[in-house]
Amino acid sequence: MQYHPSDFEKKWQEYWDEKGVYRVKNQDDRPKYYVLDMFPYPSGAGLHVGHPLGYIASDIYARYKRLKGYNVLHPMGYDAFGLPAEQYAIETGVHPATSTDQNIKTFKSQLRNIGFSYDWSREIKTSDPNFYKWTQWIFLQMYDHYYDTQLDKAQPIRRLIEHFEQNGTEELYASHNLERSFSAKEWKTMDAKTKDDILMCFRLMYRKESFVNWCEALGTVLANDEVKDGYSERGGHPVVKKSMMQWSMRTTAYAQRLLDGLEQVQWPKSLKLMQQNWLGRSEGARISFQVLDSPWSFEVFTTRPDTIFGVSFMVLAPEHELVEKITTPDQQNEVEEYINYVSKRSDRDRISTSKNVSGAFTGAFVQHPFTEEQIPIWISEYVLMDYGTGAIMAVPGSDLRDEAFAKHFGLPILSIIDQSDYPNAEIEDKVGVMINSDFLDGLQVEEAITRVLEEIQRHKIGYREINFRLRDANYSRQRYWGEPFPISYDSEGVSHPMDIKDLPLLLPQTEDFSPGKDGQSPLSRLTHWSNPIEGVYRETDTMPGFAGSSWYYLRYMDPHNDKDMVDPEVLSYWQDVDLYIGGAEHAVGHLLYSRTWHKFLYDIGKVPTQEPFKKLINQGMIQGVIEFIYLSKEKKDGKHFFLCAEMVHQKNIADEFIKIPVHIDFVSEYGSSNSFLNTKGLDTFIQWRPEYKDAVFHCSQGSYHQGVFTAHNGAKDSRLMTKSEVGKMSKRYFNVINPDDVVARYGADAFRMYEMFLGPIEQSKPWDINKIDGVSKFLRKL
């Protein structure tokens, strides 16, 4: 008997659909079990063979739990808003809704082809108004709440207003970024705009002026992980730091609960550690330093107040508001040039351990709060405005980054801790006896920390503080394809929430998706929508990609409910996700945001649990070969130019280039150490990336420009060597392999079994189509 999977797989898939085999009820006598995959973004490239790895594992477990007598919820949907669809619309004119729906159709066909046991009656997409109505509803709830630090939970903003009316800011316990105090009497005399601005400093969803990664070519703000070496990962466009009015989510209010909650869940230790490090809880002191000969002062937060006598210079973030005010005239040009340099660097590049040390002296000094000595104030990229206070006291004798900076610029390095009794100690270790430290001399480090905190408070130059590395999440995107904010402003600029009964606020239709002026979204051009009546102006930014994904797992429980986010009885039955499978790359993004939203929803009584995902498994990656070519950061004769990878490495000039991924179909000898683009491959690349149609491509055989190959030494064709790297198989790197092709040749069962036989689910492993034959032969034998 021959094994022909195509003969029976389609038959049984049609039977499952016809009979509703995998439809699940919301109430059942059996115990519940909720198995969930991190839902995909439906790109035009479709699924590749790496995507189904986690889906196959979760499907196996869902089938197993059904056979063990559980009522299993195992749904699928689509993370449908996002920048790629909008960029595609700009390039082709195809509306993002049209391309997204087509991509979803492709994804669904591929998923069905692999034979997953999803309950397709619960399918969702975040761009569906019936879904984002509730995303907008949650936003409004967060907008209408603040975080009470005494009760340790979210509270309605009206209670805060009542407190202001009775007590002003006195005895106020709340998470905020307000930099002033006022009395009840003053509050009552304030105008509406001033009150609105103050309340924004407390709301869980709020607007503020902040520095963001701005990409002019893409016309939007980018997250830190979307920027590398000052260029966007998508397209290699320049990215600069820009101050913009942005919506933010006050994730910092939940920092301690996010940290504590990790003890309640069965997650990989490595992922818990990633979140712990990202939250970055630290105990220390906030200390004020006075700038000499000026009215200005600034604060630093330090976990090592014991080292205060080792301070030999101060460092401000280049974006710090005081830099412009304190820089002396003779240092003005140097400081401005340095700020311009830093504006093109991503936060990730700025704080990475690098041989390059950079900075500029402001010409100003502070007075040491104990010794009264003059200490110079510098600026440097390794201090970020969004971490701590945007300022540090530099102690090169006890900090490696400060030490590198001091050595580079010839600044004093003061010895303040004798570690001779600890021969294996590093300079940053909190061990040793204090020396050259005035009243701290002779004390062990831990004793010195306690003593200096007492003195700091006694001298009224600072106070004890618990700090978190976590920053509030940027919640604005200057793009079209996203959830509209249900917020408008009056002629005074006062914000007004939309009436909940009028939700959803629909995304308006347009045919022009290009960025608006001065960093505004395309919605700003649609004045009939953005300015519906005189004196009313709608918010024209849209929500970020993580908005819908922060709560989608709840909607699967009750996807067709038009009266509530989820029916309370349904929530009471399903509770939370029992098993969640997805990539570790979402550790400090989606997983942190969804936990924050869930805790907020718990605070307002909308969910019965404090954590959304009981058990989580991070599947490894199916790896592929990524092919890169080298694009010079600087144009030559006004043109982009690319250089052969072999020449870049021979000349050791990789720092002067950015790596642009190339579609593997264009590359000759793909995946080998000799992979290259010939003239045909270059023509195809230029058709694919027309922004480089005028570029010059240099290789050892000659140069290629606008269809003409100029040969060296009689060469007949270009061999622009590419850089081959084993890495993630991803549409971002254009190295995907379509699972449909594998299933068509070997069948869904062979494909599924092969991916499981590659190795433990948590490990990354290379794709090798040649090894699937063994699985196919086994199934044929079976």
C-alpha angles and dihedrals in degrees: 000000000000123000108234108164093181089065096060109018094071091045094056095042089056090048091053090053095044095049096036089233094169099039110123131207124228093226124041140152089234120086113265127243124183117202115184138182122204098256119242132244103239102233126178090250091067124210120330126203091266095061099065095054093092093034091057092049093049091046092053090051093045090053091047093052091049090054089050091059104264129138097235125203108201111162138166135206143148137266090220108170120078151109100275093065090049093049089050089052091052091050098043108018091237109140113247090235091056096047092043093052090048090049091049089052089054093046093048092050090051093047092049089048091059091053105241119176097229124153095237091186087076096052114142138181123198093225092062109107088221087062103037090048085076094042086057090046092054090047090054091049091053091045088054095051138067130194117258106207093195094054089034093223143084117280133189114272090234089071089056091050089051089052091051090049091053105030110007108215094329115123090002117163109189144116108253148136097224114140100195141055130220142177129246089254092054091048092055092053096049120109122241095261094052091049091048091051091051094048089050086064089063107032117108087229108041145154124241142155108261142161113256139175102263121194110192094191093054092036096224147086114267130209118243092255090056092061129072127177091347094306133099114257087222107069099345094259123163116266124198136182110257133178110233139161104256140173112242136188116228096230089152090072089067097042098112093043090048088053095046092046092064087075090062099056136072099233130144112277091233092056093047088051091051091054092044091052092046091051087047103190113199136168122217144103138299109220130188122222123195118221109229119248092007141083090240129106134166138197132233129196115217134176088201107057087153088074095059092113089057094061110124100163141005125231126205126191108256088241093054111129092231095059094082092044099049103035110112120231094249090055096043099099095045092049094047092050091049093049089052090052093050093048088070094052125090120230089246092055092045096056098035116113103261139163088231114093117186140172147126134234115238094203090236130112138203128213117245105242094225108026096030089221119149113255121191121238117224133175123223139169093237089074112074124204093220095055120077110323098326089254136084138190103232117224106179092180091064106025127063097211091048089047092053090048093048093049092048094051098033096246123157120275109204123202110223106151126060106211096171091118089057105054094175096048122119120222092254095052115112095235135104142058122295117246134174086019106116110223092011095061113127096017124120112245096255090049090048092054091055093046097047091049088057091050093046091055093042092053089045093232095121148334144233115278142177109220136187129210088216114107128202111271120252107241104182132089124184094219142099105233102074143077112297115236111247089223133108134181131220125224090277092054095251113151120237125190119226117251107262092226088063095057137153102060098206124225105246123237120255140158096206112077098164118121118275127239122292095004097310122140123255087255089072089072092056095081093168086064103031093046103031095162133011112284095014121103122181123216106261099194115092131221121270125258093260093061097087095033091056092075109011093112088068094052092058087067092063109006099164099048110123094178101057142011087250128345108257092230091052090049090049089057101043095033099174144333113296097192125019122183125192147112126306089226087082093060098108097026122041096012093051094045095047091049089052093050091047093052090050091050088050090053092056093044099252099120130036098219135060095218126048101205121045099186127018131189122191110213117212123238130267097229129217137176116273117207117208135184124199120248118190115240089219124055120236118219087349093303135107112245134195126204130207111262090231091056093045091056095041090056093040092228101129090126089067092059140058121220116241116196115232127208107260091227089069095053126093116219088012114204097015130110088253100051115147148159116245122197091275090051091049091051090052091047091052092049087051095045104031092173085078097049091114095044124120117228115205125196136153091265093056141279133298123209131164095341096316123111113203106199131215121211095355097304114167101203142017120264103187097181114224129209111245117204131173107232147117118343100229143146085239088066096038093230101115126142115208115238090209089070092052094046091048090056103036107014132248095275092055092047093049094045093046093054090050092048092054090085143279112344092239095056129085115236138178122256113239114174091193092071095058090077090076092056091047091052091049092053091046089053092046 
